[in-house]
Amino acid sequence: MELVRLINQSVSFISSLVLRCAAELQISDHIKQYGGPMPLHELARSIPIPPEKDLMLVQLMELLVHQGVYAKCEAGYQLTPTSELLLTEGSNMGTFVSFIPEVFFGKRFFTGKWFKDTDVGTVSELAYNGKQIWHVFKEKPELGNFFNEAMASQCKESVRDLVASHPDIFYGINNLVDVGGGTGTTVKVIADTFPGLRCTVFDLPNVVENAPNSDSFSVVGGDMFDNIPTADAILLKTILHDWPDEDCVRILERCKEAVESTEKNGKVIVVDMVLDAEVNDSKETETKLLFNLLLISTVGGKERTKKEWHDLIIRAGYSDYKIYPARMSLYSVIELYP
Ligand SMILES: C[S@@+](CC[C@H](N)C(=O)[O-])C[C@H]1O[C@@H](n2cnc3c(N)ncnc32)[C@H](O)[C@@H]1O
């Protein structure tokens, strides 16, 4: 059993690549369009792939069926709730699953050498001559756009969870700024769910210039370390996990200034993982631990425990806070009061 476990873990990167492949081939869309269990040859011709590769597609689908991504009956392959997340017309998480292996594999990710060296920075800095990933995204717009699309693609699902499971956190707010909100996917869902709530997406100028024109929200470019537009509520969704503690304190101080300067007694809404929060299933714990290592090694951030959140919030000068349990997704909501 130990041998199987060890070998399994050493080849498990294949899972990530195979998922990317399924997303790139839009297998979920093809099965959905077929309208019922889809035989292999129909799937192969519909994608299409050359007949010489049919056998490889069988093997790929075998693994994905075993892992529960797709289901299989005598008549062919079917979608599961997991593969439905890859539907282009639905959650469209394909860009996210493609981005992760594309950008992080082969970048000296978690090597023994990286661990032993004392002065090498994060893996991204190593791979990009000491530059922070956000600067790399600016210099390489293709990569930056890929990242923004990947964020938007994973965002839809988690923000739907957020508004469905915690609608009350948006009640009584007149305006909200989504700091680090990318190209506006989150604020669009929030604005459409709570008409009357004025929403703004705030991110680096090179990011917001790609936000679509929308009647639902406005767009402001800037640097969250300098100045954040004032609002009744500031949303920080999966932002603080990108940064070490010192930087988080600075960001939280800017947010506090922004909500304190309105008439309302404003608040900051953090949506991020809490490592030791109650989990709904064991995959959640493993996913949080994997993400934690991804962030530590790539951008120099981390996921945090309740105690680490407490210390950060108090250091940034907030008087109180409340952690809501994550109900449907990996993310908890933490409300911070100035
Ligand atoms: C992990 S993404 C989160 C995106 C989005 N909030 C979500 O939930 O999908 C981090 C975001 O922070 C933005 N960002 C990084 N540095 C920033 C800065 N100094 N000022 C404003 N935004 C910044 C990035 O451009 C990116 O959109």
The ligand as an SDF file (V2000), in Angstrom:
LIG
                    3D

 27 29  0  0  0  0  0  0  0  0999 V2000
   -5.6770   36.4710   -7.1000 C   0  0  0  0  0  0  0  0  0  0  0  0
   -6.2540   37.8090   -8.0830 S   0  0  0  0  0  0  0  0  0  0  0  0
   -7.8830   37.9520   -7.4100 C   0  0  0  0  0  0  0  0  0  0  0  0
   -8.8690   38.4450   -8.4200 C   0  0  0  0  0  0  0  0  0  0  0  0
  -10.3180   38.4890   -7.9400 C   0  0  0  0  0  0  0  0  0  0  0  0
  -10.4850   39.2870   -6.7380 N   0  0  0  0  0  0  0  0  0  0  0  0
  -10.8860   37.1060   -7.7500 C   0  0  0  0  0  0  0  0  0  0  0  0
  -11.4280   36.7930   -6.6950 O   0  0  0  0  0  0  0  0  0  0  0  0
  -10.8280   36.2880   -8.6910 O   0  0  0  0  0  0  0  0  0  0  0  0
   -5.3750   39.2170   -7.4230 C   0  0  0  0  0  0  0  0  0  0  0  0
   -5.7190   40.5270   -8.0780 C   0  0  0  0  0  0  0  0  0  0  0  0
   -4.9990   41.5640   -7.3930 O   0  0  0  0  0  0  0  0  0  0  0  0
   -4.5870   42.5110   -8.3550 C   0  0  0  0  0  0  0  0  0  0  0  0
   -3.4620   43.3360   -7.8380 N   0  0  0  0  0  0  0  0  0  0  0  0
   -2.1690   42.9590   -7.6270 C   0  0  0  0  0  0  0  0  0  0  0  0
   -1.4560   43.9840   -7.1430 N   0  0  0  0  0  0  0  0  0  0  0  0
   -2.3110   45.0400   -7.0450 C   0  0  0  0  0  0  0  0  0  0  0  0
   -2.1460   46.3990   -6.6000 C   0  0  0  0  0  0  0  0  0  0  0  0
   -0.9670   46.8370   -6.1570 N   0  0  0  0  0  0  0  0  0  0  0  0
   -3.2240   47.2210   -6.6300 N   0  0  0  0  0  0  0  0  0  0  0  0
   -4.4250   46.7720   -7.0680 C   0  0  0  0  0  0  0  0  0  0  0  0
   -4.6490   45.4840   -7.4870 N   0  0  0  0  0  0  0  0  0  0  0  0
   -3.5930   44.6340   -7.4730 C   0  0  0  0  0  0  0  0  0  0  0  0
   -4.1820   41.6540   -9.5390 C   0  0  0  0  0  0  0  0  0  0  0  0
   -4.1090   42.3920  -10.7370 O   0  0  0  0  0  0  0  0  0  0  0  0
   -5.3070   40.6100   -9.5280 C   0  0  0  0  0  0  0  0  0  0  0  0
   -6.4010   41.0140  -10.3100 O   0  0  0  0  0  0  0  0  0  0  0  0
  1  2  1  0
  2  3  1  0
  2 10  1  0
  3  4  1  0
  4  5  1  0
  5  6  1  0
  5  7  1  0
  7  8  2  0
  7  9  1  0
 10 11  1  0
 11 12  1  0
 11 26  1  0
 12 13  1  0
 13 14  1  0
 13 24  1  0
 14 15  1  0
 14 23  1  0
 15 16  2  0
 16 17  1  0
 17 18  1  0
 17 23  2  0
 18 19  1  0
 18 20  2  0
 20 21  1  0
 21 22  2  0
 22 23  1  0
 24 25  1  0
 24 26  1  0
 26 27  1  0
M  CHG  2   2   1   9  -1
M  END
$$$$
